[in-house]
Amino acid sequence: MMLEGRGVTHRFGGLTAVDNADFHIEEGEIVGLIGPNGAGKTTLFNLISGAIDLKSGTISYKGEDITDLRPDQISHRGLARTFQTPKLFMDQTAFENVRTAMIYGNPDKKFRYKDAEQAVNQLMAQAGMLTDRNKPVRDMSLSSRRRLEIARALALNAEMLLLDESMAGLNPTELSQSMKLITRLRDQGITIFMIEHVMQAIMGICDRIIVFHFGRPIAEGTPEEIASDSTVRAVYLGS
């Protein structure tokens, strides 16, 4: 078990955004999290990553309770995330963004400049970003910024990634490249938990899908099982 939540709950005032939710992610899986807008998906990611506090319940990562840890403490344990809107240093180059994450996101390691440069280049190549190495982030396309966020998350020595709509707004070619990247990362040993509205991606690369509605899972299964589930079709897939 890589990640597990039990009774996870969060409220914004009188609104229960995540409601006594149980979930688990096993090592080596690509798991999709889908549901209507407002279902609580990003709130769940915020809870897992420590950005907001649970009202009740527990979250464990690799068997360790991380419920009350800060975001930096969680990321230092190898659980990293991306965001719906890429949160990058716009005035830095792509290389500088990843190097900053590597140096400051690994406090137990003392990177010399040359060591960091070599490691950053390897990560950028892994994410298909090496040709954009010296490009300022503000001059990069949306697709490149999304891949850069993944490279920066990998720089935290991540063993698991939370990807929040990393394929939103991509054209068909960019979508195909992104799907291949995520599959390749899984094949290299990284566990993936991804929120996504692009059904082609969810159905094409996920081992398992969790469907959220009103802050809790209402269905879980393989892409084929989810596509044929009458409740899911009524709530989310539009039939």
C-alpha positions as CSV (number, residue, x, y, z in Angstrom):
1,M,0.0,0.0,0.0
2,M,1.6,3.3,-1.1
3,L,-1.2,5.7,0.0
4,E,-4.2,5.2,2.2
5,G,-7.0,7.4,3.5
6,R,-9.5,6.5,6.1
7,G,-12.6,8.6,7.0
8,V,-11.0,11.6,5.4
9,T,-13.2,14.7,5.9
10,H,-12.9,18.4,5.3
11,R,-15.5,21.2,5.5
12,F,-15.4,24.8,4.3
13,G,-17.9,26.4,6.7
14,G,-21.1,24.5,6.2
15,L,-20.0,22.8,3.0
16,T,-18.6,19.3,3.3
17,A,-16.1,19.1,0.5
18,V,-14.7,15.6,1.4
19,D,-17.0,13.4,3.3
20,N,-15.7,10.5,5.3
21,A,-13.8,9.2,2.3
22,D,-11.8,6.0,2.2
23,F,-9.3,5.3,-0.6
24,H,-6.0,3.5,-1.3
25,I,-3.3,3.5,-4.0
26,E,-1.0,0.5,-4.4
27,E,2.6,0.8,-5.4
28,G,3.2,0.9,-9.1
29,E,-0.4,1.8,-10.1
30,I,-1.8,4.6,-12.2
31,V,-5.0,5.5,-10.5
32,G,-7.4,8.1,-12.0
33,L,-9.7,10.3,-9.9
34,I,-12.7,11.5,-11.8
35,G,-16.0,13.2,-10.9
36,P,-18.1,16.3,-11.7
37,N,-16.7,19.8,-10.9
38,G,-17.1,20.5,-7.2
39,A,-16.9,16.8,-6.3
40,G,-14.0,17.4,-3.9
41,K,-11.1,16.0,-6.0
42,T,-8.7,18.9,-5.7
43,T,-9.6,19.3,-2.0
44,L,-8.6,15.6,-1.5
45,F,-5.2,16.3,-3.2
46,N,-4.8,19.4,-0.9
47,L,-5.5,17.2,2.1
48,I,-3.1,14.5,1.0
49,S,-0.3,17.0,0.3
50,G,-0.8,18.9,3.6
51,A,-2.0,22.1,2.0
52,I,-5.1,22.1,4.2
53,D,-5.9,20.2,7.4
54,L,-8.2,17.3,7.9
55,K,-11.3,17.8,10.1
56,S,-11.2,14.1,10.8
57,G,-9.7,10.9,9.4
58,T,-6.2,9.8,8.7
59,I,-3.9,9.6,5.7
60,S,-0.8,7.3,5.6
61,Y,2.0,7.1,3.0
62,K,4.1,4.0,2.8
63,G,2.7,3.0,6.2
64,E,3.5,6.2,8.0
65,D,0.8,8.5,9.3
66,I,1.2,11.9,7.5
67,T,-2.1,13.4,8.6
68,D,-0.5,16.3,10.6
69,L,2.6,16.9,8.5
70,R,3.4,20.1,6.7
71,P,3.6,20.1,2.8
72,D,7.4,20.3,2.9
73,Q,7.6,17.3,5.3
74,I,5.3,15.3,3.0
75,S,7.3,16.2,-0.2
76,H,10.6,15.3,1.5
77,R,9.1,11.8,2.0
78,G,8.8,11.3,-1.7
79,L,5.1,12.4,-2.3
80,A,5.0,15.3,-4.7
81,R,2.2,17.0,-6.6
82,T,1.4,19.3,-9.6
83,F,-1.4,21.8,-9.8
84,Q,-4.3,22.6,-12.1
85,T,-2.7,25.9,-12.9
86,P,1.1,25.4,-13.1
87,K,2.8,27.2,-10.2
88,L,6.3,27.9,-11.6
89,F,8.9,30.6,-11.2
90,M,8.0,32.6,-14.3
91,D,11.1,34.7,-14.5
92,Q,13.4,31.7,-14.3
93,T,14.4,29.3,-17.0
94,A,13.1,25.7,-17.1
95,F,16.4,24.5,-15.9
96,E,16.5,27.0,-13.0
97,N,13.0,25.9,-11.9
98,V,14.0,22.2,-11.6
99,R,17.4,23.0,-10.0
100,T,15.7,25.2,-7.4
101,A,13.4,22.2,-6.5
102,M,16.3,19.8,-6.4
103,I,18.5,21.9,-4.1
104,Y,15.9,23.2,-1.7
105,G,13.6,20.2,-1.9
106,N,16.2,17.7,-0.7
107,P,17.5,19.1,2.5
108,D,19.3,15.9,3.5
109,K,21.5,16.0,0.4
110,K,24.2,18.6,-0.3
111,F,24.3,19.1,-4.0
112,R,27.3,20.7,-5.5
113,Y,26.5,22.9,-8.5
114,K,27.9,20.4,-11.1
115,D,26.2,17.4,-9.5
116,A,22.9,19.3,-9.4
117,E,23.3,20.3,-13.1
118,Q,23.9,16.8,-14.2
119,A,20.9,15.5,-12.2
120,V,18.6,18.2,-13.5
121,N,19.5,17.5,-17.1
122,Q,18.7,13.8,-16.5
123,L,15.3,14.7,-15.1
124,M,14.5,17.2,-17.9
125,A,15.4,14.5,-20.4
126,Q,13.2,12.1,-18.6
127,A,10.3,14.5,-18.9
128,G,11.1,15.4,-22.6
129,M,12.1,18.9,-21.6
130,L,15.9,19.0,-22.4
131,T,15.4,21.1,-25.6
132,D,13.6,23.7,-23.4
133,R,16.4,23.8,-20.8
134,N,17.3,27.5,-21.2
135,K,13.9,28.8,-22.2
136,P,12.2,31.3,-19.8
137,V,9.1,29.8,-18.3
138,R,7.0,32.8,-19.5
139,D,7.9,31.9,-23.1
140,M,6.9,28.3,-22.8
141,S,3.7,26.7,-24.1
142,L,1.0,25.3,-21.7
143,S,2.1,21.8,-22.6
144,S,5.7,22.5,-21.8
145,R,4.8,24.2,-18.5
146,R,2.8,21.1,-17.5
147,R,5.7,18.8,-18.3
148,L,8.1,21.1,-16.4
149,E,5.9,20.9,-13.3
150,I,6.3,17.1,-13.5
151,A,10.0,17.4,-13.9
152,R,10.1,19.8,-10.9
153,A,8.1,17.3,-8.8
154,L,10.5,14.5,-9.8
155,A,13.4,16.7,-8.6
156,L,12.0,16.1,-5.0
157,N,13.1,12.5,-5.4
158,A,9.4,11.6,-5.7
159,E,8.3,8.0,-5.5
160,M,4.6,9.0,-6.0
161,L,3.1,11.9,-8.0
162,L,-0.3,13.6,-7.5
163,L,-1.1,15.0,-10.9
164,D,-4.0,17.6,-10.9
165,E,-5.3,17.9,-14.5
166,S,-1.9,17.7,-16.1
167,M,-3.5,17.1,-19.5
168,A,-6.1,19.9,-19.5
169,G,-6.0,22.1,-22.6
170,L,-3.6,20.0,-24.6
171,N,-4.0,19.3,-28.3
172,P,-4.1,15.7,-29.5
173,T,-0.4,15.4,-30.2
174,E,0.5,17.0,-26.8
175,L,-2.0,14.7,-25.1
176,S,-0.5,11.6,-26.6
177,Q,3.0,12.7,-25.5
178,S,1.8,13.4,-22.0
179,M,0.1,9.9,-21.8
180,K,3.3,8.3,-22.9
181,L,5.3,10.3,-20.3
182,I,3.0,9.2,-17.4
183,T,3.1,5.6,-18.5
184,R,6.9,5.7,-18.8
185,L,7.2,7.2,-15.3
186,R,5.1,4.3,-13.9
187,D,7.3,1.8,-15.8
188,Q,10.3,3.5,-14.0
189,G,8.7,2.8,-10.6
190,I,6.8,5.9,-9.9
191,T,3.2,5.5,-8.6
192,I,0.7,7.9,-10.1
193,F,-2.6,9.3,-8.7
194,M,-4.2,11.7,-11.2
195,I,-7.2,13.9,-11.4
196,E,-8.3,14.3,-15.0
197,H,-11.3,15.3,-17.0
198,V,-9.8,14.1,-20.3
199,M,-11.5,10.7,-20.7
200,Q,-9.2,9.5,-23.4
201,A,-6.3,9.8,-21.0
202,I,-8.2,8.3,-18.0
203,M,-9.4,5.3,-20.0
204,G,-6.2,4.9,-21.9
205,I,-3.6,4.7,-19.2
206,C,-5.2,4.1,-15.8
207,D,-5.1,0.7,-14.1
208,R,-7.9,1.7,-11.8
209,I,-10.3,4.6,-11.5
210,I,-12.0,6.1,-8.5
211,V,-15.2,8.1,-9.1
212,F,-15.9,11.0,-6.6
213,H,-19.3,12.6,-6.1
214,F,-20.3,14.9,-3.3
215,G,-17.0,14.4,-1.6
216,R,-16.8,10.6,-1.4
217,P,-16.1,7.6,-3.7
218,I,-19.2,6.2,-5.4
219,A,-17.5,3.7,-7.7
220,E,-14.1,2.1,-8.2
221,G,-12.7,-0.3,-10.8
222,T,-10.9,-0.8,-14.1
223,P,-11.6,1.6,-16.9
224,E,-13.9,-1.0,-18.5
225,E,-15.9,-1.5,-15.3
226,I,-16.3,2.3,-14.7
227,A,-17.4,2.9,-18.3
228,S,-20.1,0.3,-18.0
229,D,-21.3,1.3,-14.4
230,S,-24.8,2.7,-14.7
231,T,-24.4,5.0,-11.6
232,V,-21.2,6.5,-13.0
233,R,-22.8,7.0,-16.4
234,A,-25.8,8.8,-14.8
235,V,-23.7,11.0,-12.6
236,Y,-20.6,11.8,-14.7
237,L,-20.5,10.3,-18.2
238,G,-23.8,11.9,-19.3
239,S,-26.1,9.0,-20.0
